[in-house]
Amino acid sequence: MTTPPRKWDGRAIAYAETFAGQCAHAIEPLLGALDPRPGEALLDVGTGAGAVAAAAQGRGGVVIAVDPEADMLELADVAAPGAVLVRAALPSLPLPGVSVDVVVANFVLNHVPDAGAAVRELGRVLRRVAP
Ligand SMILES: C[S@@+](CC[C@H](N)C(=O)[O-])C[C@H]1O[C@@H](n2cnc3c(N)ncnc32)[C@H](O)[C@@H]1O
């Protein structure tokens, strides 16, 4: 099995200063649609600089922020202090099955090597099923 290229490695600050602003436009519509409730566990996978994680915390959720890149998680730790930070990459998350209520992956699935496997993994950890 080949290891996928780590194209985000070492690019956290550059990302935060450029494209993160564009990706941020989707955050409120996403969270509005998902409607995480206080006390629910929200998984922000591919958290990047942590903008989704920070916004979710503002809604009272317990946030688990996942990213493969250590420098992204450092920024996420500043943006969303108290979030549970996990260094991992789809399609394999070190989380128990049926353990989170809401999953967000803002501009992430287009970057993973096997989007189908990634979605199956998100389904594995998800507790709440959409109405
Ligand atoms: C376009 S950025 C989006 C960041 C963040 N979701 C946001 O809204 O600003 C893509 C993020 O996905 C992460 N990523 C890349 N491959 C990934 C994978 N296989 N699993 C999880 N995250 C991944 C990158 O490290 C990067 O932080």
The ligand as a Tripos MOL2 file, in Angstrom:
@<TRIPOS>MOLECULE
LIG
   27    29     1     0     0
SMALL
NO_CHARGES

@<TRIPOS>ATOM
      1 C1         -8.9080   22.9550    2.9100 C.3       1 LIG1
      2 S1         -8.3150   22.5300    4.5290 S.3       1 LIG1
      3 C2         -9.8450   22.7360    5.4520 C.3       1 LIG1
      4 C3         -9.5740   23.0230    6.9060 C.3       1 LIG1
      5 C4        -10.8090   23.3130    7.7680 C.3       1 LIG1
      6 N1        -11.7860   22.2360    7.6870 N.3       1 LIG1
      7 C5        -11.4450   24.6430    7.4400 C.2       1 LIG1
      8 O1        -12.6620   24.6850    7.2230 O.co2     1 LIG1
      9 O2        -10.7240   25.6450    7.4100 O.co2     1 LIG1
     10 C6         -8.1470   20.7490    4.4370 C.3       1 LIG1
     11 C7         -7.6750   20.1170    5.7430 C.3       1 LIG1
     12 O3         -7.8100   18.6890    5.6070 O.3       1 LIG1
     13 C8         -6.7020   18.0840    6.2050 C.3       1 LIG1
     14 N2         -6.5660   16.7450    5.6140 N.ar      1 LIG1
     15 C9         -5.8890   16.3880    4.5070 C.ar      1 LIG1
     16 N3         -5.9820   15.0720    4.3050 N.ar      1 LIG1
     17 C10        -6.7520   14.5730    5.3110 C.ar      1 LIG1
     18 C11        -7.2030   13.2820    5.6790 C.ar      1 LIG1
     19 N4         -6.8900   12.1990    4.9300 N.pl3     1 LIG1
     20 N5         -7.9490   13.1390    6.7940 N.ar      1 LIG1
     21 C12        -8.2920   14.2140    7.5370 C.ar      1 LIG1
     22 N6         -7.8830   15.4740    7.2480 N.ar      1 LIG1
     23 C13        -7.1260   15.6500    6.1470 C.ar      1 LIG1
     24 C14        -5.5440   19.0120    5.9100 C.3       1 LIG1
     25 O4         -4.4220   18.7910    6.7640 O.3       1 LIG1
     26 C15        -6.2100   20.3680    6.1030 C.3       1 LIG1
     27 O5         -6.0850   20.8130    7.4250 O.3       1 LIG1
@<TRIPOS>BOND
     1     1     2 1
     2     2     3 1
     3     2    10 1
     4     3     4 1
     5     4     5 1
     6     5     6 1
     7     5     7 1
     8     7     8 2
     9     7     9 1
    10    10    11 1
    11    11    12 1
    12    11    26 1
    13    12    13 1
    14    13    14 1
    15    13    24 1
    16    14    15 ar
    17    14    23 ar
    18    15    16 ar
    19    16    17 ar
    20    17    18 ar
    21    17    23 ar
    22    18    19 1
    23    18    20 ar
    24    20    21 ar
    25    21    22 ar
    26    22    23 ar
    27    24    25 1
    28    24    26 1
    29    26    27 1
@<TRIPOS>SUBSTRUCTURE
     1 LIG1         1 GROUP 0 **** ****
